[in-house]
Amino acid sequence: MASSLSTLGDFAMRRGNLGQASDNFRQALALFQQMGMRTQVVQTGASLLRMERELARQRG
């Protein structure tokens, strides 16, 4: 599962800018939640979104 999340994150990042990646990842999180893998996915997603915001802040 961790590898699929990593792949998903990579896919989202390749799709475009950070805002688009956030949107893609949020959509993916919603799908995973529907599939019943809520806790781990939400924790991982929240972590990735925090990192994404920090990167955006550093880039200005």
mmCIF file of the N, C-alpha and C atoms, coordinates in Angstrom:
data_MODEL
# 
_entry.id   MODEL 
# 
loop_
_atom_site.group_PDB 
_atom_site.id 
_atom_site.type_symbol 
_atom_site.label_atom_id 
_atom_site.label_alt_id 
_atom_site.label_comp_id 
_atom_site.label_asym_id 
_atom_site.label_entity_id 
_atom_site.label_seq_id 
_atom_site.pdbx_PDB_ins_code 
_atom_site.Cartn_x 
_atom_site.Cartn_y 
_atom_site.Cartn_z 
_atom_site.occupancy 
_atom_site.B_iso_or_equiv 
_atom_site.pdbx_formal_charge 
_atom_site.auth_seq_id 
_atom_site.auth_comp_id 
_atom_site.auth_asym_id 
_atom_site.auth_atom_id 
_atom_site.pdbx_PDB_model_num 
ATOM 1   N N  . MET A 1 1  ? 0.811   -1.195 0.000   1.00 0.00 ? 1  MET A N  1 
ATOM 2   C CA . MET A 1 1  ? 0.000   0.000  0.000   1.00 0.00 ? 1  MET A CA 1 
ATOM 3   C C  . MET A 1 1  ? 0.857   1.262  0.000   1.00 0.00 ? 1  MET A C  1 
ATOM 4   N N  . ALA A 1 2  ? 1.943   1.239  0.770   1.00 0.00 ? 2  ALA A N  1 
ATOM 5   C CA . ALA A 1 2  ? 2.810   2.411  0.793   1.00 0.00 ? 2  ALA A CA 1 
ATOM 6   C C  . ALA A 1 2  ? 3.360   2.697  -0.597  1.00 0.00 ? 2  ALA A C  1 
ATOM 7   N N  . SER A 1 3  ? 3.696   1.638  -1.336  1.00 0.00 ? 3  SER A N  1 
ATOM 8   C CA . SER A 1 3  ? 4.245   1.854  -2.673  1.00 0.00 ? 3  SER A CA 1 
ATOM 9   C C  . SER A 1 3  ? 3.195   2.444  -3.609  1.00 0.00 ? 3  SER A C  1 
ATOM 10  N N  . SER A 1 4  ? 1.933   2.034  -3.446  1.00 0.00 ? 4  SER A N  1 
ATOM 11  C CA . SER A 1 4  ? 0.901   2.609  -4.302  1.00 0.00 ? 4  SER A CA 1 
ATOM 12  C C  . SER A 1 4  ? 0.691   4.088  -3.963  1.00 0.00 ? 4  SER A C  1 
ATOM 13  N N  . LEU A 1 5  ? 0.812   4.444  -2.681  1.00 0.00 ? 5  LEU A N  1 
ATOM 14  C CA . LEU A 1 5  ? 0.696   5.854  -2.306  1.00 0.00 ? 5  LEU A CA 1 
ATOM 15  C C  . LEU A 1 5  ? 1.854   6.660  -2.870  1.00 0.00 ? 5  LEU A C  1 
ATOM 16  N N  . SER A 1 6  ? 3.041   6.095  -2.817  1.00 0.00 ? 6  SER A N  1 
ATOM 17  C CA . SER A 1 6  ? 4.204   6.773  -3.356  1.00 0.00 ? 6  SER A CA 1 
ATOM 18  C C  . SER A 1 6  ? 4.022   7.006  -4.851  1.00 0.00 ? 6  SER A C  1 
ATOM 19  N N  . THR A 1 7  ? 3.572   5.978  -5.555  1.00 0.00 ? 7  THR A N  1 
ATOM 20  C CA . THR A 1 7  ? 3.332   6.084  -6.991  1.00 0.00 ? 7  THR A CA 1 
ATOM 21  C C  . THR A 1 7  ? 2.257   7.134  -7.264  1.00 0.00 ? 7  THR A C  1 
ATOM 22  N N  . LEU A 1 8  ? 1.228   7.123  -6.445  1.00 0.00 ? 8  LEU A N  1 
ATOM 23  C CA . LEU A 1 8  ? 0.138   8.078  -6.588  1.00 0.00 ? 8  LEU A CA 1 
ATOM 24  C C  . LEU A 1 8  ? 0.650   9.500  -6.402  1.00 0.00 ? 8  LEU A C  1 
ATOM 25  N N  . GLY A 1 9  ? 1.479   9.699  -5.395  1.00 0.00 ? 9  GLY A N  1 
ATOM 26  C CA . GLY A 1 9  ? 2.054   11.023 -5.158  1.00 0.00 ? 9  GLY A CA 1 
ATOM 27  C C  . GLY A 1 9  ? 2.929   11.464 -6.318  1.00 0.00 ? 9  GLY A C  1 
ATOM 28  N N  . ASP A 1 10 ? 3.741   10.537 -6.838  1.00 0.00 ? 10 ASP A N  1 
ATOM 29  C CA . ASP A 1 10 ? 4.598   10.845 -7.985  1.00 0.00 ? 10 ASP A CA 1 
ATOM 30  C C  . ASP A 1 10 ? 3.745   11.237 -9.185  1.00 0.00 ? 10 ASP A C  1 
ATOM 31  N N  . PHE A 1 11 ? 2.677   10.488 -9.407  1.00 0.00 ? 11 PHE A N  1 
ATOM 32  C CA . PHE A 1 11 ? 1.778   10.767 -10.516 1.00 0.00 ? 11 PHE A CA 1 
ATOM 33  C C  . PHE A 1 11 ? 1.172   12.161 -10.372 1.00 0.00 ? 11 PHE A C  1 
ATOM 34  N N  . ALA A 1 12 ? 0.713   12.468 -9.158  1.00 0.00 ? 12 ALA A N  1 
ATOM 35  C CA . ALA A 1 12 ? 0.098   13.776 -8.928  1.00 0.00 ? 12 ALA A CA 1 
ATOM 36  C C  . ALA A 1 12 ? 1.104   14.895 -9.193  1.00 0.00 ? 12 ALA A C  1 
ATOM 37  N N  . MET A 1 13 ? 2.345   14.706 -8.751  1.00 0.00 ? 13 MET A N  1 
ATOM 38  C CA . MET A 1 13 ? 3.360   15.737 -8.946  1.00 0.00 ? 13 MET A CA 1 
ATOM 39  C C  . MET A 1 13 ? 3.688   15.928 -10.430 1.00 0.00 ? 13 MET A C  1 
ATOM 40  N N  . ARG A 1 14 ? 3.689   14.845 -11.186 1.00 0.00 ? 14 ARG A N  1 
ATOM 41  C CA . ARG A 1 14 ? 3.982   14.944 -12.614 1.00 0.00 ? 14 ARG A CA 1 
ATOM 42  C C  . ARG A 1 14 ? 2.851   15.613 -13.383 1.00 0.00 ? 14 ARG A C  1 
ATOM 43  N N  . ARG A 1 15 ? 1.669   15.634 -12.813 1.00 0.00 ? 15 ARG A N  1 
ATOM 44  C CA . ARG A 1 15 ? 0.504   16.170 -13.514 1.00 0.00 ? 15 ARG A CA 1 
ATOM 45  C C  . ARG A 1 15 ? 0.551   17.688 -13.655 1.00 0.00 ? 15 ARG A C  1 
ATOM 46  N N  . GLY A 1 16 ? 1.346   18.358 -12.859 1.00 0.00 ? 16 GLY A N  1 
ATOM 47  C CA . GLY A 1 16 ? 1.369   19.803 -13.002 1.00 0.00 ? 16 GLY A CA 1 
ATOM 48  C C  . GLY A 1 16 ? 1.931   20.498 -11.783 1.00 0.00 ? 16 GLY A C  1 
ATOM 49  N N  . ASN A 1 17 ? 1.450   21.690 -11.531 1.00 0.00 ? 17 ASN A N  1 
ATOM 50  C CA . ASN A 1 17 ? 1.976   22.491 -10.426 1.00 0.00 ? 17 ASN A CA 1 
ATOM 51  C C  . ASN A 1 17 ? 1.505   21.958 -9.080  1.00 0.00 ? 17 ASN A C  1 
ATOM 52  N N  . LEU A 1 18 ? 1.975   22.572 -8.005  1.00 0.00 ? 18 LEU A N  1 
ATOM 53  C CA . LEU A 1 18 ? 1.651   22.077 -6.667  1.00 0.00 ? 18 LEU A CA 1 
ATOM 54  C C  . LEU A 1 18 ? 0.160   22.118 -6.382  1.00 0.00 ? 18 LEU A C  1 
ATOM 55  N N  . GLY A 1 19 ? -0.518  23.143 -6.868  1.00 0.00 ? 19 GLY A N  1 
ATOM 56  C CA . GLY A 1 19 ? -1.956  23.235 -6.642  1.00 0.00 ? 19 GLY A CA 1 
ATOM 57  C C  . GLY A 1 19 ? -2.691  22.079 -7.300  1.00 0.00 ? 19 GLY A C  1 
ATOM 58  N N  . GLN A 1 20 ? -2.283  21.760 -8.523  1.00 0.00 ? 20 GLN A N  1 
ATOM 59  C CA . GLN A 1 20 ? -2.901  20.641 -9.242  1.00 0.00 ? 20 GLN A CA 1 
ATOM 60  C C  . GLN A 1 20 ? -2.586  19.322 -8.531  1.00 0.00 ? 20 GLN A C  1 
ATOM 61  N N  . ALA A 1 21 ? -1.362  19.189 -8.046  1.00 0.00 ? 21 ALA A N  1 
ATOM 62  C CA . ALA A 1 21 ? -0.988  17.969 -7.331  1.00 0.00 ? 21 ALA A CA 1 
ATOM 63  C C  . ALA A 1 21 ? -1.842  17.821 -6.071  1.00 0.00 ? 21 ALA A C  1 
ATOM 64  N N  . SER A 1 22 ? -2.079  18.928 -5.384  1.00 0.00 ? 22 SER A N  1 
ATOM 65  C CA . SER A 1 22 ? -2.923  18.888 -4.189  1.00 0.00 ? 22 SER A CA 1 
ATOM 66  C C  . SER A 1 22 ? -4.320  18.407 -4.544  1.00 0.00 ? 22 SER A C  1 
ATOM 67  N N  . ASP A 1 23 ? -4.873  18.964 -5.605  1.00 0.00 ? 23 ASP A N  1 
ATOM 68  C CA . ASP A 1 23 ? -6.217  18.566 -6.036  1.00 0.00 ? 23 ASP A CA 1 
ATOM 69  C C  . ASP A 1 23 ? -6.255  17.087 -6.383  1.00 0.00 ? 23 ASP A C  1 
ATOM 70  N N  . ASN A 1 24 ? -5.256  16.634 -7.135  1.00 0.00 ? 24 ASN A N  1 
ATOM 71  C CA . ASN A 1 24 ? -5.198  15.222 -7.522  1.00 0.00 ? 24 ASN A CA 1 
ATOM 72  C C  . ASN A 1 24 ? -5.088  14.327 -6.298  1.00 0.00 ? 24 ASN A C  1 
ATOM 73  N N  . PHE A 1 25 ? -4.254  14.760 -5.341  1.00 0.00 ? 25 PHE A N  1 
ATOM 74  C CA . PHE A 1 25 ? -4.057  13.915 -4.170  1.00 0.00 ? 25 PHE A CA 1 
ATOM 75  C C  . PHE A 1 25 ? -5.308  13.881 -3.303  1.00 0.00 ? 25 PHE A C  1 
ATOM 76  N N  . ARG A 1 26 ? -5.983  15.014 -3.203  1.00 0.00 ? 26 ARG A N  1 
ATOM 77  C CA . ARG A 1 26 ? -7.241  15.037 -2.439  1.00 0.00 ? 26 ARG A CA 1 
ATOM 78  C C  . ARG A 1 26 ? -8.272  14.098 -3.068  1.00 0.00 ? 26 ARG A C  1 
ATOM 79  N N  . GLN A 1 27 ? -8.336  14.098 -4.385  1.00 0.00 ? 27 GLN A N  1 
ATOM 80  C CA . GLN A 1 27 ? -9.266  13.186 -5.068  1.00 0.00 ? 27 GLN A CA 1 
ATOM 81  C C  . GLN A 1 27 ? -8.884  11.737 -4.789  1.00 0.00 ? 27 GLN A C  1 
ATOM 82  N N  . ALA A 1 28 ? -7.589  11.462 -4.820  1.00 0.00 ? 28 ALA A N  1 
ATOM 83  C CA . ALA A 1 28 ? -7.121  10.099 -4.543  1.00 0.00 ? 28 ALA A CA 1 
ATOM 84  C C  . ALA A 1 28 ? -7.428  9.707  -3.100  1.00 0.00 ? 28 ALA A C  1 
ATOM 85  N N  . LEU A 1 29 ? -7.250  10.636 -2.168  1.00 0.00 ? 29 LEU A N  1 
ATOM 86  C CA . LEU A 1 29 ? -7.566  10.356 -0.763  1.00 0.00 ? 29 LEU A CA 1 
ATOM 87  C C  . LEU A 1 29 ? -9.040  10.002 -0.608  1.00 0.00 ? 29 LEU A C  1 
ATOM 88  N N  . ALA A 1 30 ? -9.892  10.742 -1.294  1.00 0.00 ? 30 ALA A N  1 
ATOM 89  C CA . ALA A 1 30 ? -11.329 10.468 -1.213  1.00 0.00 ? 30 ALA A CA 1 
ATOM 90  C C  . ALA A 1 30 ? -11.616 9.050  -1.707  1.00 0.00 ? 30 ALA A C  1 
ATOM 91  N N  . LEU A 1 31 ? -10.943 8.664  -2.784  1.00 0.00 ? 31 LEU A N  1 
ATOM 92  C CA . LEU A 1 31 ? -11.137 7.315  -3.324  1.00 0.00 ? 31 LEU A CA 1 
ATOM 93  C C  . LEU A 1 31 ? -10.665 6.251  -2.331  1.00 0.00 ? 31 LEU A C  1 
ATOM 94  N N  . PHE A 1 32 ? -9.481  6.464  -1.755  1.00 0.00 ? 32 PHE A N  1 
ATOM 95  C CA . PHE A 1 32 ? -8.976  5.502  -0.776  1.00 0.00 ? 32 PHE A CA 1 
ATOM 96  C C  . PHE A 1 32 ? -9.895  5.411  0.437   1.00 0.00 ? 32 PHE A C  1 
ATOM 97  N N  . GLN A 1 33 ? -10.437 6.555  0.853   1.00 0.00 ? 33 GLN A N  1 
ATOM 98  C CA . GLN A 1 33 ? -11.355 6.549  1.998   1.00 0.00 ? 33 GLN A CA 1 
ATOM 99  C C  . GLN A 1 33 ? -12.577 5.699  1.669   1.00 0.00 ? 33 GLN A C  1 
ATOM 100 N N  . GLN A 1 34 ? -13.087 5.830  0.458   1.00 0.00 ? 34 GLN A N  1 
ATOM 101 C CA . GLN A 1 34 ? -14.246 5.034  0.052   1.00 0.00 ? 34 GLN A CA 1 
ATOM 102 C C  . GLN A 1 34 ? -13.897 3.545  0.068   1.00 0.00 ? 34 GLN A C  1 
ATOM 103 N N  . MET A 1 35 ? -12.643 3.237  -0.185  1.00 0.00 ? 35 MET A N  1 
ATOM 104 C CA . MET A 1 35 ? -12.207 1.839  -0.207  1.00 0.00 ? 35 MET A CA 1 
ATOM 105 C C  . MET A 1 35 ? -11.922 1.317  1.200   1.00 0.00 ? 35 MET A C  1 
ATOM 106 N N  . GLY A 1 36 ? -12.049 2.162  2.204   1.00 0.00 ? 36 GLY A N  1 
ATOM 107 C CA . GLY A 1 36 ? -11.925 1.724  3.583   1.00 0.00 ? 36 GLY A CA 1 
ATOM 108 C C  . GLY A 1 36 ? -10.523 1.734  4.154   1.00 0.00 ? 36 GLY A C  1 
ATOM 109 N N  . MET A 1 37 ? -9.594  2.407  3.509   1.00 0.00 ? 37 MET A N  1 
ATOM 110 C CA . MET A 1 37 ? -8.223  2.448  4.015   1.00 0.00 ? 37 MET A CA 1 
ATOM 111 C C  . MET A 1 37 ? -7.960  3.806  4.639   1.00 0.00 ? 37 MET A C  1 
ATOM 112 N N  . ARG A 1 38 ? -8.867  4.245  5.455   1.00 0.00 ? 38 ARG A N  1 
ATOM 113 C CA . ARG A 1 38 ? -8.915  5.632  5.894   1.00 0.00 ? 38 ARG A CA 1 
ATOM 114 C C  . ARG A 1 38 ? -7.706  6.097  6.699   1.00 0.00 ? 38 ARG A C  1 
ATOM 115 N N  . THR A 1 39 ? -7.401  5.476  7.809   1.00 0.00 ? 39 THR A N  1 
ATOM 116 C CA . THR A 1 39 ? -6.459  6.064  8.762   1.00 0.00 ? 39 THR A CA 1 
ATOM 117 C C  . THR A 1 39 ? -5.067  6.267  8.178   1.00 0.00 ? 39 THR A C  1 
ATOM 118 N N  . GLN A 1 40 ? -4.474  5.210  7.642   1.00 0.00 ? 40 GLN A N  1 
ATOM 119 C CA . GLN A 1 40 ? -3.109  5.318  7.114   1.00 0.00 ? 40 GLN A CA 1 
ATOM 120 C C  . GLN A 1 40 ? -3.043  6.296  5.942   1.00 0.00 ? 40 GLN A C  1 
ATOM 121 N N  . VAL A 1 41 ? -4.014  6.235  5.094   1.00 0.00 ? 41 VAL A N  1 
ATOM 122 C CA . VAL A 1 41 ? -4.000  7.103  3.910   1.00 0.00 ? 41 VAL A CA 1 
ATOM 123 C C  . VAL A 1 41 ? -4.148  8.565  4.303   1.00 0.00 ? 41 VAL A C  1 
ATOM 124 N N  . VAL A 1 42 ? -5.049  8.841  5.215   1.00 0.00 ? 42 VAL A N  1 
ATOM 125 C CA . VAL A 1 42 ? -5.257  10.227 5.641   1.00 0.00 ? 42 VAL A CA 1 
ATOM 126 C C  . VAL A 1 42 ? -4.006  10.766 6.315   1.00 0.00 ? 42 VAL A C  1 
ATOM 127 N N  . GLN A 1 43 ? -3.368  9.953  7.159   1.00 0.00 ? 43 GLN A N  1 
ATOM 128 C CA . GLN A 1 43 ? -2.133  10.405 7.826   1.00 0.00 ? 43 GLN A CA 1 
ATOM 129 C C  . GLN A 1 43 ? -1.051  10.682 6.787   1.00 0.00 ? 43 GLN A C  1 
ATOM 130 N N  . THR A 1 44 ? -0.899  9.771  5.824   1.00 0.00 ? 44 THR A N  1 
ATOM 131 C CA . THR A 1 44 ? 0.119   9.945  4.790   1.00 0.00 ? 44 THR A CA 1 
ATOM 132 C C  . THR A 1 44 ? -0.202  11.156 3.928   1.00 0.00 ? 44 THR A C  1 
ATOM 133 N N  . GLY A 1 45 ? -1.471  11.293 3.555   1.00 0.00 ? 45 GLY A N  1 
ATOM 134 C CA . GLY A 1 45 ? -1.880  12.430 2.728   1.00 0.00 ? 45 GLY A CA 1 
ATOM 135 C C  . GLY A 1 45 ? -1.661  13.753 3.435   1.00 0.00 ? 45 GLY A C  1 
ATOM 136 N N  . ALA A 1 46 ? -2.002  13.813 4.702   1.00 0.00 ? 46 ALA A N  1 
ATOM 137 C CA . ALA A 1 46 ? -1.810  15.045 5.470   1.00 0.00 ? 46 ALA A CA 1 
ATOM 138 C C  . ALA A 1 46 ? -0.329  15.386 5.529   1.00 0.00 ? 46 ALA A C  1 
ATOM 139 N N  . SER A 1 47 ? 0.492   14.376 5.698   1.00 0.00 ? 47 SER A N  1 
ATOM 140 C CA . SER A 1 47 ? 1.937   14.560 5.730   1.00 0.00 ? 47 SER A CA 1 
ATOM 141 C C  . SER A 1 47 ? 2.438   15.133 4.403   1.00 0.00 ? 47 SER A C  1 
ATOM 142 N N  . LEU A 1 48 ? 1.973   14.546 3.305   1.00 0.00 ? 48 LEU A N  1 
ATOM 143 C CA . LEU A 1 48 ? 2.398   15.012 1.985   1.00 0.00 ? 48 LEU A CA 1 
ATOM 144 C C  . LEU A 1 48 ? 1.921   16.432 1.717   1.00 0.00 ? 48 LEU A C  1 
ATOM 145 N N  . LEU A 1 49 ? 0.711   16.738 2.115   1.00 0.00 ? 49 LEU A N  1 
ATOM 146 C CA . LEU A 1 49 ? 0.199   18.099 1.900   1.00 0.00 ? 49 LEU A CA 1 
ATOM 147 C C  . LEU A 1 49 ? 0.982   19.116 2.725   1.00 0.00 ? 49 LEU A C  1 
ATOM 148 N N  . ARG A 1 50 ? 1.389   18.735 3.941   1.00 0.00 ? 50 ARG A N  1 
ATOM 149 C CA . ARG A 1 50 ? 2.234   19.634 4.750   1.00 0.00 ? 50 ARG A CA 1 
ATOM 150 C C  . ARG A 1 50 ? 3.573   19.876 4.062   1.00 0.00 ? 50 ARG A C  1 
ATOM 151 N N  . MET A 1 51 ? 4.179   18.805 3.547   1.00 0.00 ? 51 MET A N  1 
ATOM 152 C CA . MET A 1 51 ? 5.463   18.949 2.848   1.00 0.00 ? 51 MET A CA 1 
ATOM 153 C C  . MET A 1 51 ? 5.301   19.830 1.612   1.00 0.00 ? 51 MET A C  1 
ATOM 154 N N  . GLU A 1 52 ? 4.197   19.626 0.905   1.00 0.00 ? 52 GLU A N  1 
ATOM 155 C CA . GLU A 1 52 ? 3.918   20.395 -0.300  1.00 0.00 ? 52 GLU A CA 1 
ATOM 156 C C  . GLU A 1 52 ? 3.802   21.885 0.019   1.00 0.00 ? 52 GLU A C  1 
ATOM 157 N N  . ARG A 1 53 ? 3.083   22.213 1.094   1.00 0.00 ? 53 ARG A N  1 
ATOM 158 C CA . ARG A 1 53 ? 2.933   23.616 1.501   1.00 0.00 ? 53 ARG A CA 1 
ATOM 159 C C  . ARG A 1 53 ? 4.290   24.207 1.879   1.00 0.00 ? 53 ARG A C  1 
ATOM 160 N N  . GLU A 1 54 ? 5.115   23.431 2.570   1.00 0.00 ? 54 GLU A N  1 
ATOM 161 C CA . GLU A 1 54 ? 6.439   23.907 2.971   1.00 0.00 ? 54 GLU A CA 1 
ATOM 162 C C  . GLU A 1 54 ? 7.304   24.169 1.735   1.00 0.00 ? 54 GLU A C  1 
ATOM 163 N N  . LEU A 1 55 ? 7.252   23.271 0.764   1.00 0.00 ? 55 LEU A N  1 
ATOM 164 C CA . LEU A 1 55 ? 8.013   23.485 -0.475  1.00 0.00 ? 55 LEU A CA 1 
ATOM 165 C C  . LEU A 1 55 ? 7.545   24.750 -1.185  1.00 0.00 ? 55 LEU A C  1 
ATOM 166 N N  . ALA A 1 56 ? 6.238   24.938 -1.265  1.00 0.00 ? 56 ALA A N  1 
ATOM 167 C CA . ALA A 1 56 ? 5.694   26.126 -1.919  1.00 0.00 ? 56 ALA A CA 1 
ATOM 168 C C  . ALA A 1 56 ? 6.157   27.387 -1.185  1.00 0.00 ? 56 ALA A C  1 
ATOM 169 N N  . ARG A 1 57 ? 6.169   27.326 0.146   1.00 0.00 ? 57 ARG A N  1 
ATOM 170 C CA . ARG A 1 57 ? 6.603   28.478 0.939   1.00 0.00 ? 57 ARG A CA 1 
ATOM 171 C C  . ARG A 1 57 ? 8.074   28.793 0.669   1.00 0.00 ? 57 ARG A C  1 
ATOM 172 N N  . GLN A 1 58 ? 8.897   27.748 0.601   1.00 0.00 ? 58 GLN A N  1 
ATOM 173 C CA . GLN A 1 58 ? 10.331  27.952 0.367   1.00 0.00 ? 58 GLN A CA 1 
ATOM 174 C C  . GLN A 1 58 ? 10.594  28.525 -1.017  1.00 0.00 ? 58 GLN A C  1 
ATOM 175 N N  . ARG A 1 59 ? 9.787   28.119 -1.985  1.00 0.00 ? 59 ARG A N  1 
ATOM 176 C CA . ARG A 1 59 ? 9.979   28.602 -3.355  1.00 0.00 ? 59 ARG A CA 1 
ATOM 177 C C  . ARG A 1 59 ? 9.460   30.021 -3.539  1.00 0.00 ? 59 ARG A C  1 
ATOM 178 N N  . GLY A 1 60 ? 8.637   30.461 -2.601  1.00 0.00 ? 60 GLY A N  1 
ATOM 179 C CA . GLY A 1 60 ? 8.126   31.830 -2.688  1.00 0.00 ? 60 GLY A CA 1 
ATOM 180 C C  . GLY A 1 60 ? 6.879   31.856 -3.484  1.00 0.00 ? 60 GLY A C  1 
# 
